[in-house]
């Protein structure tokens, strides 16, 4: 039974940026970086692999935890307008599972639905943006924040570290001299709003 199912559809430019976070975390897990304990992984990457059929199959095969990087709505994690994860397949995860969705909106409805079946859900209650002109600070913030979970920290500690990392990203964007004034403002707002909207549903003490 793989410990972690990564889903990275990369179905458009924004999903590609979110997927870079998943790619980095996957590499860290597989290389044992930062002292991450041994965790088995399965990766559904790209639009040909990250399909509803493949997600359903993997969930039925007994994945322990799910990490998603892409687009979301209130009640679905989507790619190309198709729901890959929703209320009709999250029940296939075990009761002690953790779900992480680096995506917009799903920290509202889907989180509530999912935690009827799984231990905990970490997601965002509104928009989550990675500024395309200078994505590195947000990618770093998301990666370093979620690293806490991979190292054995609980969801509450992971959320705190994400918010701390978003503060670092905000400060980095304050010092950024590239792009237009509007682009710099957008980047700062993206970091601040990501910190404001990150949310936990279910057991905040849940660990992998």
N, C-alpha and C positions, 0 to 999 in steps of 0.2 A: 504494500500500500504506500504510494508516494506521499510524502509529508506535505508538499506544497504544489498546488496547481497554479501555474502562472498563465494568465490569459492576456495577450497583447495583440489586439486586432490590427493596429496601425492602418486603419481604413481611410484616414485622411491626415493632413499635416499636424493637426492638434493631437490626434491619437498617436502619431509617430513620436511626438515629444513626450507624451505620457509614457509611451512604451519604452523610452530610453531609461526611465527610472526602473521599470521592471527588468530590463536587460542588465542594468548595473547590479541590481540586487541578486538576480539569478547568477551572474558571474561571481559575486561575492560568496554566495552560498556554495556553489560548486567548487570554488577554490579554498573554502574555509577561511576567507579573509576576516580580519579583525577578531579571530577566535570564534567565529560562528560554529556552533556544534554541527555535527554531521546531520544533514537533512537531505532526504531524497526529493527530487523535483521532477515535474513534467511540465513542458512548455508548449502552449498553443500560441504560436506567433505568426502574424500575417493573416491576411484575409482568407487564404485558402485553408489554413489550419484552424483558425479561431472561428469555427462555425457552430451553429446551434447543435447540430448533430454530434459533432466532436465533443462539445462541452457536456452534453447529456451523457454521452458514453463514458467520459472520464469521471463524471460525478458518480455514475452507477458503478464504476470500477473501484470506488472506495477512496477517493482523494480525501485527505484529512483536513486541509485548509485551502482557501481560495484567495488568490491575489490577482486583482483585475486592474488593468491600466488602459483606459480609453474613454469612451463616452458613456454618460448615464442620463437617465431621466428619474423622476420620482420613484418609479416602481420597476425599472429595468436597467440592466447594463447592456448597451447596444453596440452594434457595428453595422454600418451600411443600412441603418433603419430597422434591423432585425434584432430582436431580444436574444441575447446569448445567455443571460442569467436573469431569472425573474421568480415570481412566487411559485411557479409550477415545477421548478427543478432544484431550488435551494434545499428542499426537504431531503434530497439525496445525500447531503453532507451529514456527517455524524454529529451527535448532540454537542460534543465538545469542540466543534470546529470554530475557527475564526475566519471571518471574511474581511478583506481589505479592498476597498474600491477607490483607486486614484482616478476619480471621475466626478463629474458634476452631479449634484442633486440627490443621489441615491441614499444619502444619509438621512433622508426623511422617510419616505414610504417603504422602499425596499428593505431598509434597515429594520423597520418594525416588523415587516413580514418575515424576514430571514431569522430574526432572533426568537421567533416562535419555534424554530428548529435547531438553531446553532447557538453557541455560547455568547459570541460577541461580534459586533460589526463596527468597523472604523471606516468612515467615509466623510463626504462633504455635503452639507445641507443646501448649498447654493452653487454658484459657478466656481470652478477651479481652473485657473488659467496659467499657462507657462508662456511667458512673453517670447514670441518667436525671434525677435531681434537680438535678444540676449537671454537665452534660456538657462544658461549654466547655474546661476544662483538658485533658481527654483528647483532645478533637477537635483542640485546638491542638497537643498533643504529637504526635499521629499525623501531622497535616498538616505541621508544621515538620520532623519527622524525615524524612518521605518526600520533602520538597522537595529534600533533598540528592541523591536519585536523579535527579530531574528536572533538576537543575543540572549533571548529568554525573558526580556522585560514584558510586563503586562500591557494591556491596551491603554491604561491610564498614563503609565510612564511614556509610552510611545507618543501619545497625544501631546504630553508636556514637551517632549523633545522636538516634535514637529513644530510646535509653536515657538520654541526657542530658535530653531533653525530658520523659521520664516522671519523672525526678527533680524537674524543675520543677513538673510537675503534682502530684506528691506533696507538695511544699512548699506549693503553693497550697491543696491540700485540708487540710493541717495548719492553715492559717489560716482555713479556712471555718467560719463560725459558724451557717450555716443548716442545716436538717434536724435529724434526731435524732442522738444519739451513735452509734447503730448505722449510720446513713446516712453519717456522716462517716468512721467506721472502714472501711466498705465501699469508699468512694471512695479512701481511702489504699491499701487493699489492692489495688484494681483497678490503680492506677498502678504499685505495686511489682511485682505479678504480671505485668503487661504487659511490664515491663522484663526480668524473669527469664525469660519464656517466648518472647521474640522470638528467632527462629533463622534461620540461613541454611543452605540445602542447595545443593550444587554449587559453582560458582566464586565465591568471595567477592569477587573482583576484577572481576566482570562489571559492565558499564555499559550504559545504554540505547544 
